[in-house]
C-alpha cells in the first residue's frame, strides 16, 4: 500500500486510494452498477474490504433507485448486499431526522439484510448492517463477564458476527456506537465497552484504537482543560502503543486505512507527540477523513492546524 504524496490539496473521498472503488462510485453516480458488482464480488474472501466498499457504494447509491433497480434486474449476493446497505443508511438517516417513515424504513432494512445474509451465509457484512440498526430498537441482551458496568445491548448479534469474523473492524465500531450517549447509552458504558473490546484484540490490531474513538465521542469543549485530556499518561501510552504495534503493519494493507490513521494521528498530535504524528500523517498522503477532526470544529481547519504543527505542508501554503 502506497498512499502517495501530499500535493497541496486534501482528498476527502472515502474511496481514498482504492482506484477500483473510486471508478465504481463514479458509475453509481451515473446510474450504472456493473463495476459495483465487480468490486464487491472480488471481495468475497476479504470481509474488511467488502464491508468498506459496500458502505462507500451505498453512500453513493442511497439517494437514487440504483440498488432497487440492480436487485430487480440482476438479483444476486452483491445486489442484495448493496440493497441491504442502502436500506440501512436510509433507515438510520430517517431515525436521526425523526422522519415518520423511520419504522417502515427500518423494517425494509432488516428484511433486506436477512435476504443478503441468506444468499451468502458466510459473509458477516449483512449482519453488520443489522447490527447498525440495533440502536433503533435497543435490544437488551445481558453483557458477558468482565465489564464493570455490565451494559445490556445487542450482544447475541455481535457474537454471531464474531463467529464469522472475530476481528471484524466495522462490527466492533458499530457495536461500540450502540453505547454512545447520543444513541441512548452513556459515557461510562461506552468507555467500558471500548476498553473491553480493545483489550481482547491482538496488540497489532486496529481495534486497539477503539478507546480513542470513545474519547473523541465523549469530548466536551466546555469541560475544564478538555483539550489536555490526550496529554494524560493513560492516553499518551495508548496512542504510542498503537503507533508502535499497529502502525508498522499499515504498509501491508491493500488500501490506506484513512479513518484509523486519522484517529491515531489526532491522538498523537493532541498528546504533543508530533514526531510520531508526522509519520502517520505522511502515511495518509493526501487522503483525509472528516472524523475525528469535525468533533473539534471545521475538519479542514483542524487537520491543517495539526499538519502545520507537525511541520507538514498544508493547502494554500507557498
C-alpha positions in Angstrom: 0.0 0.0 0.0 1.4 3.4 -1.0 -0.9 6.3 -0.3 1.1 8.8 -2.5 2.4 12.2 -1.6 0.6 15.3 -0.5 0.4 17.7 -3.4 -1.3 20.7 -1.9 -4.9 19.6 -1.5 -6.7 17.1 0.7 -8.7 14.3 -0.9 -11.8 13.7 1.1 -13.2 10.8 -0.9 -13.9 7.7 1.3 -12.6 5.6 -1.6 -9.1 7.0 -1.0 -6.5 5.1 -3.0 -8.9 2.2 -3.9 -9.0 3.1 -7.6 -11.4 0.4 -8.5 -13.8 1.6 -5.8 -13.5 5.2 -7.0 -14.4 4.2 -10.5 -17.3 2.1 -9.3 -18.6 5.1 -7.3 -18.4 7.3 -10.5 -20.6 4.6 -12.3 -23.1 4.5 -9.4 -23.5 8.3 -9.6 -24.4 7.9 -13.3 -26.8 5.1 -12.6 -24.7 2.1 -13.6 -23.9 -0.9 -11.4 -21.6 -3.2 -13.4 -18.4 -2.0 -11.7 -20.1 -2.1 -8.3 -20.8 -5.8 -9.0 -17.2 -6.4 -9.9 -15.6 -4.7 -6.9 -18.0 -6.4 -4.5 -17.7 -9.8 -6.0 -13.9 -9.6 -5.9 -14.1 -9.2 -2.1 -16.0 -12.3 -1.1 -12.8 -13.6 0.6 -11.8 -10.2 2.2 -14.5 -9.2 4.6 -12.8 -5.9 5.7 -12.6 -4.6 2.1 -16.1 -5.9 1.4 -17.5 -4.0 4.3 -15.7 -0.8 3.4 -16.6 -1.0 -0.3 -20.2 -1.8 0.2 -20.7 1.0 2.7 -19.0 3.6 0.4 -21.0 2.4 -2.6 -24.2 2.5 -0.6 -23.5 6.1 0.5 -23.3 7.0 -3.2 -26.5 5.0 -4.1 -28.7 5.9 -1.2 -30.4 8.9 -2.9 -31.2 7.0 -6.1 -33.1 3.9 -7.1 -29.9 2.1 -8.3 -29.9 -0.5 -5.5 -33.6 -1.4 -6.1 -33.1 -1.5 -9.9 -30.0 -3.7 -9.7 -31.8 -6.2 -7.5 -34.8 -6.2 -9.8 -32.7 -6.6 -13.0 -29.9 -8.9 -11.9 -30.5 -10.3 -8.4 -27.6 -12.0 -6.6 -25.4 -11.7 -3.5 -23.8 -8.4 -4.4 -27.0 -6.8 -5.5 -28.6 -8.0 -2.3 -25.7 -6.6 -0.2 -25.8 -3.2 -1.7 -29.6 -3.0 -1.3 -29.2 -4.0 2.4 -26.5 -1.3 2.9 -28.6 1.3 1.2 -31.7 0.4 3.2 -29.7 0.5 6.4 -28.4 4.1 5.6 -31.9 5.3 4.8 -33.3 3.8 8.0 -30.6 5.4 10.1 -30.9 8.8 8.4 -34.7 8.7 8.9 -34.3 7.8 12.6 -31.8 10.6 13.2 -34.1 13.1 11.4 -37.3 12.0 13.2 -38.8 11.1 9.9 -42.3 9.5 10.3 -41.2 6.8 7.8 -38.4 5.6 10.1 -40.3 2.5 11.3 -41.2 1.3 7.8 -37.7 2.0 6.6 -36.2 0.0 9.4 -38.4 -2.9 8.6 -37.4 -2.8 5.0 -33.7 -2.6 6.0 -34.0 -5.7 8.3 -35.7 -7.7 5.5 -33.0 -6.7 3.0 -30.3 -7.7 5.5 -31.8 -11.1 6.1 -32.1 -11.7 2.4 -28.4 -10.8 1.8 -27.3 -13.0 4.7 -29.3 -15.9 3.2 -27.7 -15.5 -0.2 -24.1 -15.6 1.2 -24.3 -17.2 4.7 -20.5 -16.9 5.4 -20.4 -13.1 4.8 -20.7 -11.1 8.1 -21.4 -7.8 6.2 -25.2 -8.2 6.1 -25.2 -9.0 9.8 -23.1 -5.8 10.4 -25.8 -3.9 8.6 -28.3 -5.5 11.0 -26.1 -4.5 14.0 -26.1 -0.9 12.7 -29.9 -0.9 13.1 -29.8 -2.1 16.7 -29.7 1.4 18.1 -33.2 1.9 16.8 -34.9 -0.8 18.9 -32.3 -1.1 21.7 -32.0 -4.8 22.4 -31.1 -5.7 25.9 -29.1 -8.9 25.8 -27.0 -9.4 29.0 -23.3 -8.5 28.9 -20.6 -11.1 29.3 -18.4 -11.1 32.4 -15.6 -8.7 32.5 -17.4 -5.4 32.1 -17.7 -3.1 35.1 -21.0 -1.5 34.0 -22.4 -4.8 32.6 -24.2 -2.9 29.8 -27.0 -4.7 28.1 -27.2 -4.5 24.3 -27.1 -6.5 21.1 -24.5 -8.9 22.4 -26.1 -12.0 20.8 -26.0 -10.5 17.3 -22.5 -9.2 17.9 -21.4 -12.7 19.0 -22.8 -14.2 15.8 -20.8 -11.8 13.7 -17.6 -12.6 15.6 -18.2 -16.3 14.9 -17.9 -15.4 11.2 -15.1 -12.9 11.6 -13.6 -12.5 15.1 -11.9 -9.1 14.5 -14.3 -7.5 12.0 -13.5 -3.8 12.2 -16.8 -2.3 11.3 -18.7 -4.7 13.5 -16.7 -3.5 16.5 -17.2 0.1 15.7 -20.9 -0.3 15.1 -21.2 -2.2 18.4 -19.3 0.4 20.3 -21.5 3.2 18.8 -24.6 1.5 20.3 -23.4 2.6 23.7 -22.8 6.2 22.7 -24.8 8.8 24.7 -26.3 10.3 21.6 -27.9 6.9 20.8 -29.2 6.2 24.2 -26.2 4.8 26.0 -23.9 6.5 28.5 -20.3 7.6 28.7 -19.5 5.0 31.3 -20.9 2.2 29.2 -19.0 3.3 26.0 -15.8 3.6 28.0 -16.3 0.2 29.4 -17.2 -1.5 26.1 -14.3 0.2 24.3 -11.8 -1.0 26.9 -13.2 -4.5 26.9 -13.2 -4.8 23.1 -9.7 -3.3 22.6 -8.1 -5.4 25.3 -9.5 -8.6 23.6 -7.8 -7.7 20.3 -4.3 -8.5 19.4 -1.7 -5.8 20.2 -1.2 -5.2 16.5 -4.9 -4.8 15.7 -6.6 -1.6 14.6 -9.3 -2.4 17.2 -6.8 -1.1 19.8 -8.0 2.3 18.5 -11.5 1.9 20.0 -10.8 3.7 23.3 -9.5 6.7 21.2 -12.8 6.7 19.3 -14.7 6.7 22.6 -12.5 9.5 23.8 -13.4 11.7 20.8 -17.1 10.8 21.1 -17.0 11.9 24.7 -15.2 15.2 24.0 -16.8 18.2 25.7 -15.2 21.5 24.7 -16.7 23.2 27.7 -15.0 20.9 30.2 -12.0 22.2 32.1 -8.8 21.5 30.2 -10.7 19.4 27.7 -8.0 19.6 25.1 -5.4 18.4 27.5 -7.1 15.1 28.1 -4.9 13.4 25.4 -1.8 14.5 27.4 -2.7 12.3 30.3 -0.3 9.4 30.7 -3.1 6.8 30.0 -3.8 8.3 26.6 -0.2 9.0 25.7 0.5 5.4 26.4 -2.5 4.2 24.4 -1.6 6.3 21.4 2.1 5.5 21.4 1.4 1.7 21.9 -0.8 1.7 18.8 1.8 3.6 16.9 4.4 1.1 17.9 2.4 -2.1 17.4 -0.2 -1.4 14.7 1.1 1.4 12.6 4.0 -0.5 11.1 1.6 -3.1 9.6 -0.2 -0.3 7.6 2.4 -0.7 4.9 1.0 -4.2 4.2 -2.6 -3.0 3.7 -4.2 -3.2 0.3 -5.6 0.3 0.7 -4.8 3.1 3.1 -6.9 2.8 6.3 -7.5 6.6 6.3 -10.0 6.8 9.2 -7.9 4.7 11.6 -4.8 6.6 10.7 -6.7 9.9 11.3 -7.7 8.8 14.8 -4.1 7.8 15.6 -2.6 11.0 14.1 -5.1 13.1 16.0 -4.3 11.4 19.3 -0.6 11.7 18.8 -0.9 15.4 17.9 -3.1 16.1 20.9 -0.6 14.2 23.1 2.1 16.5 21.7 3.9 13.6 20.1 4.5 15.5 16.9 7.3 13.2 15.6 5.1 10.1 15.6 2.1 12.1 14.4 4.1 13.4 11.4 4.9 9.8 10.4 1.2 8.9 10.5 0.1 12.0 8.5 2.8 11.1 5.9 1.4 7.6 5.6 -2.0 9.1 4.8 -0.7 11.0 1.9 -3.3 13.4 0.6 -6.3 11.4 1.9 -8.4 12.9 4.7 -11.5 11.9 6.7 -13.9 14.3 8.4 -13.7 12.4 11.7 -12.2 12.8 14.2 -11.4 16.4 13.2 -15.1 17.5 12.9 -15.6 16.8 16.6 -13.4 19.8 17.3 -14.5 22.3 14.6 -14.2 22.7 10.9 -12.4 19.4 9.8 -10.2 21.1 7.2 -9.1 23.8 9.6 -8.4 21.3 12.4 -6.5 19.0 10.1 -4.5 21.9 8.7 -3.6 23.1 12.2 -2.4 19.6 13.2 -0.3 19.1 10.0 1.2 22.6 10.3 2.2 21.9 13.9 4.0 18.7 12.7 5.9 20.7 10.1 4.0 19.2 7.1 2.7 21.1 4.0 -0.9 22.3 4.1 -3.3 23.5 1.4 -2.5 27.0 0.1 1.0 27.0 1.5 3.6 28.6 -0.7 
